């Protein structure tokens, strides 16, 4: 990720936990677990064409896409 190209909005873990509920992998988790997970996140907005991760880069974070889509190249 190019940190200079990202906007990091302030977030409320409770509100973000509600959004996580719409992600199939998280839909069965209890609300307390979703709030805990949301509290560990750093939301970012990524614009069209921005690089999120490059092939071969060590996986040291998890991307949860709430709106839009990512495409590999």
Number of C-alpha atoms within 10 A of each C-alpha: 11 10 9 6 13 15 12 12 10 9 13 11 17 16 11 18 21 15 16 22 16 12 13 9 9 15 14 11 12 11 16 11 12 21 18 13 14 21 15 9 15 11 18 15 12 17 12 9 8 12 15 15 14 11 8 6 7 8 9 5 8 7 12 10 13 12 8 8 7 14 7 8 6
